[in-house]
Amino acid sequence: MTYLELHIGVNLETQKIGSNINDDFLPEEIDYFLNEAVKDYIKMQYSNIKNEERNVESQFVNENIRTLIKTNNLANIVTVSYLPNTIKGDLPNDYLYYIFSRTNSNGTWKNNRKLEPKGIKDYIETEFNSPLFREYPLLIEGDSVLVIGNATDQLSTNDNISFTYVKTPEKIALIGNESTEFTSLPEHTHLEIVNIASNKILQIIAPRAQE
C-alpha cells in the first residue's frame, strides 16, 4: 500500500467499526497511529522469533517482518581497554532488535550469546577465572557491540562480527509522500497495520462519544 492507501484504510475502518462516532483527525495524527501500529506489530512478531537454536542455515525466518531482518559485518572493530580480551564494533544506526550474531576469529566462526550487563562479570577473565565457553558473550553498550573472548581464543581487530538484527522501519508521513509505497513490511501485513491503527484511534474517540 501507499501512504495514502494506508490513510484511506484507517478512515474506512474507523467509520465501519464506529459508524456512530464523528471525529476528524489530521493527517499527522493518523501518521502517528500508523507508526505506533507498526511498532506494536514488529514487537509482537519479534517476540515470536525463536533464536535458542541459533542455526544459521535455518535462521530466524519470519515472513511477516522478513523485510526488516538484516545481517551486517560490524564496522570499526577495535580492542577494548577496560575489559580483557574484548573487541567492539559499531552498532548499526538502524538497529531495533537483536536476533543473532557470530564472530570469526582466526578463521573459525563461533556463535555469540547476548548478555545483559550484570551477567558479564561471570565471563571476564581474571587471575582466578579462566572462562571457556562455546559461545562468545556479547554485550550491546550504547552505540557499540562488544564481544568477549575466552581463555583460549585471543580476539583481535582482524576478527569479523556478523550481526543479524531487526532494523528500524521507515516513518510514515503522508503530506508530500502520498504515492510513496510502504515497504518496511510485506504487503500481506498492511491490512493488519491498518486494523491496529484504527483500533488505537477508536480507543480514544469512543469515550468522547459517550460524554
matplotlib code that plots the C-alpha trace (Angstrom):
import matplotlib.pyplot as plt

x = [0.0, 1.0, 0.9, -2.3, -3.9, -3.0, -4.7, -7.8, -7.8, -7.7, -10.5, -12.7, -12.1, -12.8, -16.1, -17.0, -16.4, -17.6, -20.2, -21.9, -18.7, -17.8, -14.3, -11.8, -8.1, -5.3, -3.1, -0.2, -2.3, -3.2, 0.6, 1.2, -1.3, 0.0, 3.6, 2.6, 0.7, 3.9, 5.9, 3.4, 3.2, 7.0, 7.4, 4.7, 6.4, 9.8, 8.6, 7.7, 11.2, 12.8, 16.6, 17.6, 18.8, 20.9, 21.1, 22.4, 21.1, 17.5, 17.9, 15.0, 12.6, 9.6, 7.7, 5.8, 9.0, 11.4, 11.9, 13.3, 15.7, 19.2, 22.7, 25.9, 29.5, 30.1, 32.3, 35.3, 36.5, 38.8, 40.0, 38.6, 40.9, 38.6, 37.8, 40.3, 40.3, 37.4, 36.7, 33.9, 32.3, 29.7, 26.1, 24.2, 22.4, 19.1, 19.2, 16.0, 16.1, 18.8, 18.4, 21.7, 25.4, 28.7, 32.4, 35.1, 38.4, 41.4, 39.3, 36.9, 33.2, 31.7, 28.2, 27.7, 25.3, 23.8, 24.0, 22.8, 25.5, 25.0, 25.8, 29.1, 31.2, 31.0, 32.6, 35.5, 39.0, 40.9, 43.7, 41.0, 38.7, 39.7, 36.4, 35.8, 32.6, 31.0, 29.6, 31.3, 29.5, 28.1, 27.1, 25.3, 26.6, 25.5, 26.3, 28.8, 28.6, 31.2, 32.4, 34.4, 36.9, 37.7, 40.9, 41.9, 40.8, 42.6, 40.3, 41.8, 40.9, 41.2, 38.2, 34.8, 31.5, 28.4, 25.3, 21.7, 19.0, 15.6, 16.1, 14.0, 11.1, 10.5, 8.4, 5.0, 4.4, 1.6, 2.0, 4.1, 4.5, 1.0, 2.2, 5.2, 4.9, 5.2, 7.9, 9.2, 6.7, 5.5, 2.3, 0.3, 0.8, -0.6, -4.3, -3.3, -1.4, -4.5, -6.6, -4.2, -4.1, -7.9, -8.4, -6.0, -8.0, -11.3, -10.0, -9.5, -12.7, -15.2, -15.1, -15.5, -18.8, -20.1, -19.5]
y = [0.0, 3.6, 6.0, 7.4, 4.0, 3.3, 6.6, 5.7, 2.3, 3.7, 6.2, 3.5, 1.1, 3.6, 4.6, 0.9, 0.0, 3.2, 4.5, 6.4, 8.3, 11.5, 12.8, 14.3, 13.5, 15.5, 13.5, 13.9, 12.3, 9.3, 9.1, 8.8, 6.0, 4.1, 4.4, 3.2, 0.3, -0.6, -0.6, -2.7, -5.2, -5.5, -6.0, -8.8, -10.5, -10.2, -12.0, -14.9, -15.3, -18.3, -18.0, -20.6, -22.9, -20.2, -22.3, -20.2, -22.4, -22.1, -18.7, -16.9, -16.7, -14.7, -13.9, -11.0, -9.0, -10.5, -7.1, -5.8, -8.6, -7.6, -9.0, -6.8, -7.3, -4.7, -1.7, -0.2, -3.3, -2.2, -3.7, -2.6, -1.3, -1.7, -5.4, -8.2, -10.0, -7.9, -6.3, -4.0, -2.7, -0.1, -0.9, -0.3, 3.0, 1.4, -1.3, -2.0, -5.6, -8.2, -11.6, -13.4, -12.9, -14.8, -13.9, -15.1, -15.3, -16.8, -18.3, -20.0, -19.0, -19.1, -18.1, -15.1, -15.1, -11.7, -11.0, -8.2, -6.0, -7.6, -11.0, -10.0, -10.3, -14.1, -14.2, -11.9, -13.5, -12.8, -14.5, -16.5, -17.1, -18.5, -19.0, -21.4, -21.2, -22.5, -19.0, -15.7, -13.3, -10.3, -7.0, -4.0, -0.9, 2.4, 2.6, -0.3, -4.1, -5.8, -9.5, -11.1, -13.9, -16.8, -18.2, -20.0, -17.5, -14.2, -11.7, -9.1, -6.2, -8.6, -10.6, -10.2, -9.9, -10.9, -9.3, -10.1, -7.8, -6.2, -2.8, 0.3, 0.7, 3.8, 6.6, 7.1, 10.8, 11.4, 15.0, 15.3, 11.5, 10.3, 7.9, 6.5, 2.8, 1.5, -1.1, -1.7, -4.6, -7.1, -6.2, -9.0, -7.3, -3.9, -4.5, -5.7, -2.4, -0.5, -2.5, -1.9, 1.8, 2.0, 0.3, 2.7, 5.6, 4.1, 3.6, 7.3, 8.6, 6.1, 7.5, 11.0, 9.9, 8.8, 12.2]
z = [0.0, -0.5, 2.4, 1.0, 0.8, 4.4, 5.5, 3.4, 5.0, 8.5, 7.8, 6.3, 9.1, 11.8, 10.1, 9.6, 13.3, 14.8, 12.4, 15.1, 16.0, 14.2, 14.8, 12.4, 12.7, 10.9, 8.5, 11.0, 13.7, 11.5, 10.7, 14.4, 14.9, 11.9, 13.1, 16.6, 15.0, 13.0, 16.2, 18.1, 15.2, 14.9, 18.6, 18.5, 15.6, 17.2, 20.3, 18.1, 16.7, 18.5, 18.5, 21.1, 18.3, 16.7, 13.5, 10.7, 7.9, 9.1, 10.7, 12.0, 9.1, 10.0, 6.8, 8.5, 9.2, 6.7, 5.1, 8.3, 9.1, 8.1, 8.5, 8.5, 9.3, 12.0, 11.1, 13.0, 15.0, 17.8, 21.1, 24.4, 27.1, 30.1, 29.5, 28.9, 25.5, 24.2, 20.8, 19.8, 16.6, 15.8, 16.4, 13.1, 13.0, 12.1, 14.9, 16.6, 18.0, 18.3, 16.7, 16.3, 15.7, 15.2, 15.4, 13.1, 15.0, 13.3, 10.6, 12.9, 13.3, 16.8, 17.8, 20.2, 23.1, 24.1, 27.8, 30.0, 31.6, 35.1, 33.7, 32.1, 35.2, 35.2, 31.8, 32.4, 32.6, 35.8, 37.7, 39.5, 36.5, 33.1, 31.4, 28.5, 26.6, 23.4, 22.5, 23.0, 25.4, 23.5, 25.1, 23.5, 25.2, 23.9, 20.2, 20.4, 20.3, 22.5, 22.1, 24.9, 24.1, 26.4, 27.8, 24.6, 21.9, 21.6, 19.8, 17.6, 15.3, 12.3, 13.5, 12.0, 13.8, 11.8, 13.3, 12.4, 13.7, 13.1, 11.7, 12.4, 10.0, 7.9, 9.3, 7.6, 6.8, 4.4, 3.4, 0.3, 0.1, -0.8, -3.5, -1.5, -1.1, 2.5, 2.0, 5.6, 6.0, 3.4, 1.5, 3.2, 6.6, 5.7, 6.4, 9.9, 10.4, 9.3, 11.8, 14.7, 14.0, 13.6, 17.0, 18.6, 17.3, 18.4, 21.9, 22.0, 20.3, 21.7, 25.3, 23.8, 22.1, 25.5, 27.1]

ax = plt.figure().add_subplot(projection="3d")
ax.plot(x, y, z, "-o")
ax.set_aspect("equal")
plt.show()
